[in-house]
Amino acid sequence: MEEKKLDLNSIIGFGLIFIILIWVMYNSQQKELEEQTKKQETEKVAPTTTSTTEVPKKETVATVIDSTVSDSIQTLKLQNSLGSFAYSAALPSATEAAFTVLENDLVRLKIANKGGYIVEAEMKQFEQFQKGSAQNVQIIKENNANFSIELKTSDNRTLQTKDLFFEPKLTEENGNQVLSLKLKASPTQFLEYRYVLKPNDYMLDFGIRSQGLDNIINTSNPLNLEWQLKAFRNEKSVTYENRYTELIFEYEGGKDDYLGQGKSTSDEVKNVTYVAFKQHFFSSILLTDTPFEKAIVTSENLVDDDKIDTVFTKNFKASLPLAFKNGELNHAMNWYYGPTDYHILKKYDRNLDEVVPLGWGIFGWINRYVFIPTFDLLVGFFPYGIAIIILTILVRIAMSPVTYKSYLSQAKMKVLRPEIMELGTKFAKDPMKKQQETMKLYSKAGVNPMAGCVPALLQIPVFYALFSFFPSAIELRQKNFLWADDLSSFDSILQLPFSIPIYGNHVSLFPILASIAIFFYMKMTTGDQAMSAPPQEGMPDMGKIMKIMIYISPIMMLFFFNNFASGLSLYYFVSNTITIGIMLVIKNFIIDEKKIHAKIQENKTKPKTMNRFQRKMQEMMEEAEKQKNLKK
């Protein structure tokens, strides 16, 4: 067969046929796709909306483009304002509404991503104002607190951590809740706050550390940490609560001090180990393992008028330096948010019991080692009101020998009064001689005119210790007794439609009872003192002054204690009532003035040597007499 060969024309023809076939197939497929699309659109929307369906497509494309541009602009703004920390602001956790909660059976703490600090601190076992209020005490709420570190960056920015966003991570370690909050400049460069809350504990471990920020933050100087708290009122009386609300700090290896109660007070102290913002019965305390080199602390009184200023008591501030070590921060600290309870604070062994105002020196010693253990024992068996009464009885019994000595001295002076008055008449024109003869009479009779003062002085430490103990005893908070619903606050039985200066707008009953008891007590003691004390030449008549004090002292008690803790007024009422009873027993059954007079007369017949005090007084008067004669 003859082999057929393809010529050029055949090849061109086949090529054209192939192109035509491809065009037909493509055109047919395109029409089919268009028909399917139209069918789907017809099923979903009406034919008249066909043109508007294209509009959203164009708008969607436009929105994506605008969002991308907006994000770029926002990122640029963050970088311009925050520098390296713009990284943290761009993380998903960087939102105003993001918080983490740490809580146990005692306390609930809410920590914000923005700033990384505690924005709510709730005491779960304590009610605000009064029992049954159904509202727990909140030390921190509604932006009343701030905690911020000032960051000075290497590119000359000044940033506050309270305005920056931290990334949280909550874990559990050995039953403890651990919250790590990181302010990031990159995945490996950050400032970290680390909170650790243990079960059944008010104290948190708290740490501040940095990693890889030595080329971002200026580390040539310490960073400034600012802590501020505007103290909310939590008790019935804002005036009484404010009296015991104060800023306390420990410095120089164990010394402690506090800012005063003025309108605005401040101090700069060195080597500070803790700062406490104390709100009468609740405290916020920042402690550090490594002492702050110095601290500037400020307290501002916010109660000018207790009828108007009823929400806050004081505004506290502390400025503390955070030192760098090898270009990084690493500070181990603690937070305490809880009751100002002597027993709880003491168990931490960090000198925190000094936050409880038990009095200085011997007064605090008496409270710590006598009254607190005794009261703890009593409340284990009796209700709190009964425990106060029993404690008062024990104190008065313990002080009864002192009361006896004081009354015996008054009785002796009363017996000698006629003879002393006689000397006053005899040597009316010679006061020095009168004094000499009076001292000789005391010496012969065996009477010490100072003997009545010493027992009274011995009672002052006990009196002041108890005055400090009752307002500081959180155990009395919201404990009722008789008509008093809270032994740590006033016991109002009548609300007045007006307010009396100092006294207030209510009537408390225990101060009234205490004032009546004081009146009768002073009527007994002051009358005897006026009768026993001879008038002194050139001196005011103490008898008249004492008679006036019989009426002034109860009125002062009534006014000043109307807003004080009812537990304290209860103590004074019971104490003075018992003292009256003891003195009646001493006067009517123990001391016999006739026997005292006979004893004094017997002492006069015996040779008597002067004691050191009498001898010194005699020498002084003889020397004064000699100088007087020389002048003549």
HELIX and SHEET records of a PDB file:
HELIX    1   1 LEU A    8  LYS A   44  1                                  37    
HELIX    2   2 PRO A   47  THR A   49  5                                   3    
HELIX    3   3 THR A   50  LEU A   82  1                                  33    
HELIX    4   4 GLY A   83  PHE A   85  5                                   3    
HELIX    5   5 ALA A   86  ALA A   89  1                                   4    
HELIX    6   6 THR A  161  ASP A  163  5                                   3    
HELIX    7   7 VAL A  238  ARG A  243  1                                   6    
HELIX    8   8 TYR A  342  LYS A  347  1                                   6    
HELIX    9   9 LEU A  352  VAL A  355  5                                   4    
HELIX   10  10 ILE A  362  ILE A  366  1                                   5    
HELIX   11  11 ASN A  367  PHE A  371  3                                   5    
HELIX   12  12 ILE A  372  VAL A  379  1                                   8    
HELIX   13  13 TYR A  384  LYS A  426  1                                  43    
HELIX   14  14 PRO A  431  ALA A  445  1                                  15    
HELIX   15  15 CYS A  453  SER A  472  1                                  20    
HELIX   16  16 ILE A  474  LEU A  476  5                                   3    
HELIX   17  17 LEU A  509  SER A  532  1                                  24    
HELIX   18  18 MET A  542  PHE A  560  1                                  19    
HELIX   19  19 SER A  566  VAL A  585  1                                  20    
HELIX   20  20 ILE A  586  ILE A  590  3                                   5    
HELIX   21  21 GLU A  593  THR A  605  1                                  13    
HELIX   22  22 ARG A  612  LYS A  631  1                                  20    
SHEET    1   A 4 PHE A  99  GLU A 103  0                                        
SHEET    2   A 4 VAL A 107  ALA A 112 -1                                        
SHEET    3   A 4 ILE A 118  GLU A 127 -1                                        
SHEET    4   A 4 ASN A 136  ILE A 140 -1                                        
SHEET    1   B 8 THR A 158  GLN A 160  0                                        
SHEET    2   B 8 ALA A 145  LYS A 152 -1                                        
SHEET    3   B 8 LEU A 223  PHE A 232 -1                                        
SHEET    4   B 8 PHE A 312  LEU A 322 -1                                        
SHEET    5   B 8 PHE A 282  ASN A 301 -1                                        
SHEET    6   B 8 SER A 264  GLN A 279 -1                                        
SHEET    7   B 8 THR A 245  TYR A 251 -1                                        
SHEET    8   B 8 LYS A 255  TYR A 258 -1                                        
SHEET    1   C10 THR A 158  GLN A 160  0                                        
SHEET    2   C10 ALA A 145  LYS A 152 -1                                        
SHEET    3   C10 LEU A 223  PHE A 232 -1                                        
SHEET    4   C10 PHE A 312  LEU A 322 -1                                        
SHEET    5   C10 PHE A 282  ASN A 301 -1                                        
SHEET    6   C10 ASN A 330  PRO A 339 -1                                        
SHEET    7   C10 MET A 203  GLN A 211 -1                                        
SHEET    8   C10 GLN A 189  LEU A 197 -1                                        
SHEET    9   C10 ASN A 176  SER A 186 -1                                        
SHEET   10   C10 GLU A 167  GLU A 173 -1                                        
SHEET    1   D 2 SER A 492  ILE A 500  0                                        
SHEET    2   D 2 GLY A 504  SER A 508 -1                                        
END                                                                             
